[in-house]
Amino acid sequence: MLAPTLAPLLALALSAGPDLTTTAERTGFRETGRYDEAVRLCRGLAAAYPARARCLTFGETPEGRPLVALVASAGGGLDARAARAARRPVVLLQGGIHAAEIDGKDAGFLVLRELLASRDGGPLAKVTALFVPVLNADGHERFGPNHRPNQRGPETSGWRTTAQNLNLNRDYVAAQAPETQAVLRLMDAWDPIALGDLHVTDGAQFQHDLAVMVEPRQGYSPAMREEGAALSAALVERLAAAGHLPLDFYPSLREDGDPASGFAPYPAPIRFGHGYWAARNRFGILLETHSWRPYPHRVKATAHFVRALLDLAAERGGRWRAAADRADREGAAARGREVELGWAPGSRTRPLAFQGYAYVREDSPVLGKKVPRYDETRPEVWNVPVVDELVVTARARVPVGGWIVPAAHAGWVAGKLRLHGIAFERMASRRAAAQVEAFRATGVEVKAQSFEGRHQTALTGAWAPEARDLAAGWLWIPSAQPLGTLAAMLLDPAGPDAFVAWGAFATAFEKKEYIEDYVLEPWARALLARDPAVKAEFERRLADPAFAKDPAARLDFFWRRHPAHDEAYRLYPVLRADRRP
């Protein structure tokens, strides 16, 4: 059961003293404090409970604000090395990655202050809580009203994105933001068995007040799915017992504005925090309180989630660690096998009785489409479809040996691999005619509109054996490591969130050399005269009217066969090998 002092939060005992209370409490949860309050509370709790708490500064924002994390434990484990050596469960609670969705900051301080002040520390006797009150500190200080127009409270809050206008919860792979880099280093140092990422939804109006998404449960490591499903069920059960209406999927409608369309959940990709942490063979849990609930209710719901997660970690931490160990072994043994890189909803559905409100869909003369109007005074059940089939959208074979990255890209790739906890080494000497596999793109699709400052790229093509010279300074990334599957997600071009999908290696697919038509034309005539196979292929292509009428396409046909053509054009700058060169 949840601690009785958590309900109602408005009457929470303030045993730690008024200097450790929040603006939210002092204003009846009408307001939330500024970022300096979060830093003050972190340091103040560490000073008030020096045997049970520490306040870490783990990074700095582009605008110079310190990123702080409160470490709370009643049984040792205030140091990352000590916690890892003791295999003590560490739970990372991350608030304010979207700084307008700030429930987690206020709820986390309430729960941890109460536990630190209690006689035995509750779950902190067995668990170390690592609490980041606000990851997006610069966005938090872009403070004002109406930053979330469909969110009821607080009166003023921060902004969704950072000072660099980056959405941190899309940045776990690209790791462009200093804030992302800092939290990845924090995660790597502490190796939390579970990440609780604290958010607020937007979207339709309905009765359900929170949603909890756990991975691995459907995707990611099979070794962890059973335990992930059990964690999901336990969180839903405990939150329901506390008076909530929890969901175990994100309540985004299949067709925006049409509740009758139902829902289509699927595992989050690794650009999102909880999907990324699942790919690191740990549990990632996304909490989304519902934006239309008032702020006091949302903070209370978040506090109940935080306490339930810590209680479960204290009860099941050993089981979770055993499942993670199995996943690490599974990852190290994945070499030579095909692994799943991405998923999407299928077509099979089941009926769902969803707790909604009465609504109508009216034609809008302003927007020129139907817009729903909800009546919160009339609760009703929506009988809608929910997709219960998962389709694998991307797969790749993990090489028996590993991946090779040329020295030209080794610097930045090495930096990213360190952030992601993936082991690698630099080759000390040259290898001539090494037997490898290379991927040559036959198609390159680059989205015109940037996303998080990057132009997303999709490649078509195939891996094929080649003999290539390798130089000293190239990277060797062995596949036989716990994060071998994550390495495949980042390095194989089939991965929907691979480095190349985020626009990396873009210059490899840009044409840099050309040939004049008056130079190519006589050479092409001679080639047709001496090579019957090329002539037959050219005549076959001429049967296509589009090709026949396109001088540029005809020139390119011969240019690709000319000795001066760049053999590295569209060669993906990552190789695979079945053994270390």
C-alpha positions in Angstrom: 0.0 0.0 0.0 1.1 3.6 -0.6 2.1 5.7 2.4 -1.0 7.3 3.9 0.8 10.6 4.3 0.8 11.0 0.5 -3.0 11.5 0.4 -3.9 14.3 0.4 -0.7 16.1 -0.4 -2.2 19.4 0.6 -2.0 18.2 4.3 1.4 16.6 4.0 3.4 16.8 7.2 6.3 19.2 6.8 8.6 17.6 9.3 11.7 18.8 7.5 11.0 22.4 8.3 9.5 25.3 6.3 12.8 26.0 4.5 12.4 22.7 2.7 8.9 23.3 1.4 8.0 24.1 -2.2 6.2 27.0 -3.7 3.6 24.5 -4.8 2.7 23.6 -1.2 2.8 27.2 0.0 0.3 28.3 -2.7 -2.0 25.3 -2.5 -0.5 23.9 -5.7 -1.6 26.9 -7.6 2.0 27.8 -8.6 5.4 26.0 -9.0 8.7 27.4 -8.0 11.5 28.7 -10.2 14.6 26.7 -10.9 16.7 28.2 -8.1 14.2 26.7 -5.7 15.0 23.2 -7.1 18.7 23.7 -6.6 18.1 25.1 -3.1 15.9 22.2 -2.1 18.4 19.6 -3.5 21.2 21.2 -1.5 19.0 21.8 1.6 17.8 18.2 1.8 21.4 17.0 1.5 22.4 19.4 4.4 19.4 18.4 6.5 20.0 14.6 6.1 23.8 14.2 5.4 23.7 10.5 6.2 20.9 9.9 3.8 21.2 12.4 1.0 23.7 14.1 -1.4 23.2 16.8 -4.0 25.2 16.2 -7.2 25.9 18.7 -9.9 26.2 16.6 -13.0 26.3 19.1 -15.8 25.6 22.6 -17.0 23.1 24.1 -19.4 24.1 26.3 -22.4 22.9 29.3 -20.4 25.1 28.3 -17.4 22.7 26.8 -15.0 23.9 23.8 -12.9 22.1 20.5 -13.4 21.5 18.9 -10.0 20.4 15.5 -8.9 19.4 14.5 -5.3 20.7 11.1 -4.2 18.5 9.6 -1.4 19.2 6.4 0.4 18.7 5.2 4.0 20.9 2.2 3.6 24.1 3.3 2.0 24.6 3.6 -1.7 25.1 7.4 -1.8 28.1 6.9 -4.1 27.7 5.5 -7.6 30.6 3.0 -7.3 29.4 1.8 -3.9 25.8 1.3 -5.2 27.1 -0.6 -8.3 29.5 -2.8 -6.2 26.6 -3.7 -3.8 24.3 -4.3 -6.8 21.9 -2.0 -5.0 18.8 -1.1 -7.0 19.0 2.5 -8.2 15.9 4.2 -9.6 16.4 7.4 -11.6 13.4 9.8 -11.4 13.7 12.4 -14.1 11.5 15.5 -13.9 11.2 18.5 -16.2 12.7 17.1 -19.4 9.7 19.0 -20.8 9.8 21.9 -18.4 6.2 23.0 -18.8 5.2 19.4 -17.7 6.6 20.0 -14.2 4.5 17.7 -12.0 7.6 15.5 -11.4 9.7 18.2 -9.8 7.2 19.1 -7.1 6.0 15.5 -6.5 9.6 14.1 -6.3 10.6 16.6 -3.6 7.5 15.8 -1.6 8.0 12.1 -1.6 11.8 12.1 -1.0 11.5 14.7 1.8 9.0 12.5 3.6 11.1 9.4 3.2 14.3 11.1 4.3 12.5 12.3 7.4 11.0 9.0 8.3 12.5 6.7 10.9 13.4 3.8 8.6 13.4 5.5 5.2 10.8 3.2 3.8 11.9 1.8 0.4 15.1 3.9 0.7 16.4 1.3 3.1 16.9 -1.0 0.1 16.8 1.4 -2.9 18.8 4.4 -3.9 16.7 7.2 -5.5 18.5 9.4 -8.0 16.2 12.4 -8.5 16.7 15.0 -11.3 14.1 17.6 -10.5 14.5 19.5 -13.8 16.6 18.3 -16.7 15.6 21.1 -19.0 16.7 23.9 -16.6 17.0 26.6 -19.3 13.5 25.8 -20.7 12.2 25.9 -17.1 13.3 29.5 -16.8 11.4 30.6 -19.9 8.7 31.1 -17.4 5.2 32.3 -18.2 1.5 31.6 -18.4 -0.3 29.6 -21.1 2.7 27.6 -22.2 0.5 24.5 -22.2 -3.0 25.9 -23.1 -4.6 22.5 -22.6 -3.0 21.9 -19.2 -4.8 22.9 -16.0 -2.1 24.4 -13.8 0.2 25.6 -12.5 -0.5 29.2 -13.3 3.0 29.8 -14.8 5.6 27.3 -15.9 8.5 26.8 -18.2 8.8 25.8 -21.8 8.8 22.4 -23.5 12.2 22.8 -25.3 15.7 24.0 -24.3 17.3 27.3 -24.9 18.7 25.7 -28.1 15.1 24.8 -29.0 15.8 21.1 -28.8 13.3 18.6 -27.4 15.4 16.6 -25.0 13.0 13.6 -25.2 13.9 13.2 -28.8 17.7 13.6 -28.2 18.8 10.3 -26.6 20.5 9.0 -29.7 21.8 12.1 -31.4 22.8 13.5 -27.9 23.2 17.0 -29.4 22.2 18.9 -26.2 24.6 19.4 -23.3 21.8 18.4 -21.0 21.4 15.1 -22.8 25.1 14.4 -22.7 25.1 15.2 -19.0 22.3 12.8 -18.2 23.7 10.1 -20.3 27.0 10.3 -18.3 24.9 10.2 -15.1 23.0 7.2 -16.2 26.2 5.4 -17.3 27.9 6.1 -13.9 25.0 5.0 -11.8 23.5 2.3 -14.0 19.9 2.7 -12.6 17.9 -0.5 -12.9 14.8 1.6 -13.7 14.2 5.1 -15.2 11.0 6.8 -14.2 10.5 9.7 -16.7 7.8 12.1 -15.4 5.6 13.8 -18.0 2.1 15.3 -18.6 0.1 14.3 -21.7 -1.9 16.5 -24.0 -4.6 15.3 -26.4 -8.3 14.4 -25.9 -10.4 14.9 -22.8 -11.3 11.7 -20.8 -11.5 10.4 -17.3 -8.3 8.4 -17.1 -5.8 10.5 -15.0 -2.5 8.9 -15.8 -0.8 6.4 -18.1 2.2 4.2 -17.3 4.3 2.8 -20.2 6.9 0.1 -19.3 9.6 -1.3 -21.5 10.9 -3.9 -22.1 7.4 -5.3 -22.2 6.6 -5.8 -26.0 9.8 -4.8 -27.7 13.5 -4.8 -26.8 15.1 -7.6 -24.8 13.0 -10.8 -24.7 14.9 -11.7 -21.4 13.2 -8.7 -19.7 9.7 -8.7 -21.2 8.1 -11.0 -18.6 9.4 -9.0 -15.7 8.5 -5.8 -17.5 4.9 -7.0 -18.0 4.8 -7.8 -14.3 6.1 -4.4 -13.4 3.5 -2.7 -15.6 0.7 -4.8 -14.1 1.9 -4.0 -10.5 2.1 -0.3 -11.1 -1.4 -0.2 -12.6 -2.8 -2.3 -9.7 -1.3 0.0 -7.1 -2.3 3.2 -8.8 -5.8 1.9 -9.2 -5.9 1.0 -5.5 -4.8 4.6 -4.7 -8.0 5.8 -6.5 -6.6 6.5 -9.9 -7.8 5.4 -13.4 -4.5 4.2 -14.9 -3.7 3.1 -18.4 -0.8 1.0 -19.6 -0.5 2.7 -23.0 -0.1 6.3 -24.2 -3.7 7.5 -25.0 -3.0 9.1 -28.4 -5.9 8.7 -30.7 -5.4 6.8 -34.0 -7.0 9.6 -35.8 -6.6 13.0 -34.2 -9.9 14.5 -32.9 -11.9 11.3 -33.4 -12.2 9.2 -30.2 -14.1 6.5 -32.1 -10.8 5.7 -34.0 -9.4 4.2 -30.8 -5.7 3.6 -29.9 -2.7 2.0 -31.4 0.1 1.6 -28.8 3.6 0.3 -29.7 7.1 0.4 -28.0 8.7 3.8 -28.0 11.8 4.2 -30.3 15.2 4.9 -28.7 15.0 8.6 -29.4 12.7 8.6 -26.3 14.1 8.2 -22.8 12.2 5.1 -21.7 12.7 3.4 -25.0 16.4 4.2 -25.0 16.9 2.9 -21.4 15.1 -0.3 -22.4 17.6 -0.7 -25.2 20.3 -0.4 -22.6 18.8 -3.6 -21.0 17.2 -1.8 -18.1 13.6 -0.8 -17.3 12.3 2.4 -18.8 9.0 3.7 -17.5 7.2 6.7 -18.9 4.6 8.4 -16.6 2.1 10.7 -18.3 -0.4 12.4 -16.0 -3.4 13.8 -17.9 -3.2 17.5 -18.7 -6.8 18.2 -18.1 -6.6 17.2 -14.4 -5.9 20.1 -12.1 -2.3 20.6 -10.9 -2.9 19.4 -7.3 -4.4 16.1 -8.6 -1.6 15.6 -11.1 1.2 16.2 -8.4 -0.6 13.7 -6.1 -0.9 11.2 -8.9 2.8 11.6 -9.7 3.8 11.2 -6.1 1.8 8.0 -5.9 3.6 6.7 -9.0 7.0 7.6 -7.5 6.3 5.9 -4.2 4.8 2.8 -6.0 7.9 2.5 -8.2 10.3 2.9 -5.2 8.3 0.3 -3.2 8.4 -2.1 -6.1 12.1 -1.6 -6.5 12.6 -2.5 -2.9 10.5 -5.6 -3.2 11.6 -6.8 -6.6 15.0 -5.2 -7.2 16.8 -8.5 -7.1 14.5 -10.0 -9.8 14.9 -6.9 -11.9 18.7 -7.1 -11.7 18.6 -10.8 -12.6 16.5 -10.0 -15.7 18.9 -7.2 -16.7 21.8 -9.6 -16.3 20.1 -12.1 -18.6 19.5 -9.3 -21.1 23.2 -8.3 -20.9 24.2 -11.9 -21.6 21.6 -12.1 -24.4 23.0 -8.9 -26.0 26.6 -10.3 -25.9 25.4 -13.5 -27.5 23.5 -11.8 -30.3 26.4 -11.9 -32.8 25.5 -13.6 -36.0 21.8 -13.4 -35.2 19.0 -11.2 -36.6 17.7 -8.7 -34.1 14.7 -6.4 -34.0 15.4 -2.7 -34.5 11.9 -1.1 -34.7 8.2 -1.8 -34.3 4.8 -0.4 -35.3 1.2 -1.2 -34.6 -0.3 -4.0 -36.7 -3.9 -4.2 -37.9 -5.5 -6.6 -35.4 -7.6 -4.9 -32.8 -9.6 -5.8 -29.7 -12.5 -3.9 -28.1 -11.7 -1.6 -25.2 -14.1 0.0 -22.7 -12.4 3.4 -22.3 -13.5 5.9 -19.6 -14.3 9.0 -21.6 -16.8 11.9 -21.7 -19.8 12.6 -23.9 -18.7 14.4 -27.0 -19.9 15.6 -30.4 -17.8 16.2 -33.5 -18.9 19.5 -35.1 -17.9 21.1 -38.4 -15.7 24.0 -37.8 -16.1 27.0 -40.1 -12.7 28.2 -38.9 -10.6 25.1 -39.4 -12.7 23.5 -42.2 -12.9 20.1 -40.5 -14.7 18.3 -37.7 -13.6 19.3 -34.2 -14.6 17.4 -31.0 -16.5 19.1 -28.2 -16.3 17.3 -24.8 -18.8 17.5 -22.0 -16.9 16.8 -18.7 -20.2 16.8 -16.8 -21.3 13.6 -18.6 -18.9 10.7 -18.1 -19.4 7.8 -20.5 -17.7 4.7 -21.7 -16.2 4.8 -25.2 -16.3 1.3 -26.7 -13.4 1.7 -29.1 -10.8 -0.5 -30.8 -7.2 -0.8 -29.5 -4.5 -2.4 -31.6 -3.1 -5.5 -29.9 -0.7 -6.6 -32.6 2.9 -5.6 -32.9 4.7 -5.6 -36.3 8.5 -5.6 -36.6 9.4 -2.8 -39.0 13.2 -3.2 -39.1 15.7 -6.0 -38.5 19.4 -6.4 -38.9 22.0 -9.1 -38.6 24.5 -8.5 -35.9 27.9 -9.3 -37.3 29.8 -12.2 -35.7 32.8 -10.0 -35.2 31.7 -6.3 -35.1 31.6 -3.0 -36.9 34.5 -0.9 -38.3 34.4 2.9 -38.5 37.1 4.7 -40.6 39.4 7.2 -39.0 37.7 10.1 -40.8 34.7 9.6 -38.6 36.3 7.9 -35.6 36.5 11.0 -33.4 32.8 11.9 -33.3 31.6 8.3 -33.4 33.9 7.4 -30.4 32.4 10.3 -28.5 28.9 9.1 -29.1 29.7 5.5 -28.3 31.2 6.5 -24.9 28.0 8.4 -24.1 26.0 5.3 -25.0 28.1 2.9 -22.9 29.3 0.9 -26.0 32.8 -0.6 -25.9 35.2 0.0 -28.7 39.0 0.2 -29.5 41.2 1.9 -32.0 43.1 -0.2 -34.5 46.8 0.3 -34.1 48.0 -0.8 -37.5 47.1 -1.0 -41.1 45.2 -4.0 -42.6 45.4 -4.6 -46.3 42.5 -6.2 -48.2 40.6 -7.0 -45.1 37.5 -9.2 -45.7 34.5 -7.2 -44.6 30.9 -6.4 -45.6 30.1 -3.0 -47.0 26.7 -1.3 -47.5 26.2 0.6 -50.7 23.1 2.7 -50.8 21.0 2.4 -54.0 18.5 5.0 -52.7 18.9 7.9 -50.3 15.8 9.7 -49.1 16.4 12.9 -47.1 13.5 14.7 -45.5 13.3 18.3 -46.6 12.0 19.6 -43.2 14.5 19.4 -40.4 13.6 17.5 -37.2 15.5 18.5 -34.0 17.9 20.4 -36.3 18.7 17.3 -38.3 17.5 16.1 -41.7 16.4 12.5 -41.2 17.7 10.1 -43.8 16.5 6.7 -45.0 18.8 4.4 -47.1 18.0 1.5 -49.3 20.7 -0.9 -50.3 22.4 -4.1 -49.2 25.4 -5.4 -47.4 27.8 -7.4 -49.6 31.3 -8.9 -49.1 34.3 -6.7 -50.1 38.0 -6.5 -49.6 39.0 -3.1 -48.2 42.2 -1.6 -46.9 41.9 -0.4 -43.3 44.1 2.2 -41.7 45.4 2.7 -38.2 43.1 4.8 -36.1 39.9 3.1 -37.4 37.5 2.0 -34.7 36.7 -1.6 -33.9 33.3 -2.1 -32.2 32.9 -5.7 -31.1 29.4 -7.2 -31.2 30.1 -9.5 -28.3 29.2 -7.1 -25.6 26.1 -6.5 -23.4 25.0 -3.6 -25.6 25.5 -5.4 -28.9 21.9 -5.0 -29.9 22.0 -1.2 -29.1 25.2 -1.0 -31.2 23.2 -2.5 -34.1 20.4 0.0 -33.6 22.9 2.8 -33.8 25.2 1.5 -36.5 23.1 -0.5 -39.0 21.4 1.7 -41.6 18.2 -0.2 -41.2 17.8 1.2 -37.7 15.0 3.9 -37.6 17.1 5.8 -35.1 20.6 4.9 -36.3 23.2 7.6 -36.5 22.7 7.8 -40.2 18.9 8.1 -39.8 19.6 11.3 -37.8 21.6 12.7 -40.7 25.1 11.6 -39.7 27.5 10.5 -42.5 25.5 12.7 -44.9 28.5 13.7 -47.0 28.9 10.0 -48.0 25.8 10.4 -50.1 26.6 13.7 -51.8 28.0 13.6 -55.3 31.3 15.4 -55.3 32.8 14.7 -58.8 31.4 15.0 -62.3 32.3 14.5 -65.9 31.6 16.6 -69.0 29.2 15.1 -71.5 31.7 15.7 -74.4 34.3 13.7 -72.5 31.9 10.9 -71.5 30.1 10.5 -74.9 33.0 9.0 -77.0 34.0 6.8 -74.1 30.4 5.5 -73.8 30.3 4.7 -77.5 33.5 2.7 -77.2 32.2 0.9 -74.1 29.0 -0.2 -76.0 31.0 -1.4 -78.9 33.3 -3.6 -76.8 31.0 -4.8 -73.9 27.9 -6.7 -75.0 26.6 -7.0 -71.4 26.6 -3.2 -70.9 25.0 -2.8 -74.4 22.2 -5.2 -73.5 21.6 -3.5 -70.1 21.5 0.0 -71.8 19.0 -1.2 -74.4 16.9 -2.7 -71.7 16.9 0.6 -69.8 16.0 2.5 -73.1 12.7 0.5 -73.1 11.7 2.7 -70.2 10.3 5.9 -71.8 11.3 8.0 -68.7 14.9 6.8 -68.9 15.0 7.2 -72.7 13.9 10.9 -72.5 16.2 11.8 -69.6 19.7 12.8 -70.8 21.0 13.1 -67.2 19.9 9.6 -66.4 21.6 8.3 -69.5 24.8 10.1 -68.7 24.7 8.8 -65.1 24.3 5.2 -66.5 27.7 5.5 -68.2 29.3 7.7 -65.6 28.9 5.0 -63.0 30.9 2.6 -65.2 33.7 5.1 -66.0 37.1 4.5 -64.3 37.0 8.0 -62.8 33.7 7.5 -61.0 34.0 7.8 -57.2 33.9 4.3 -55.8 33.1 5.7 -52.4 30.0 7.5 -53.5 27.1 6.2 -51.5 29.4 3.8 -49.6 28.1 3.8 -46.0 31.1 4.7 -43.8 30.6 1.7 -41.4 31.8 -1.8 -42.3 30.9 -5.1 -40.8 33.2 -8.0 -40.2 32.9 -11.6 -38.9 36.2 -11.3 -37.1 38.5 -8.6 -35.9 40.8 -7.5 -38.8 
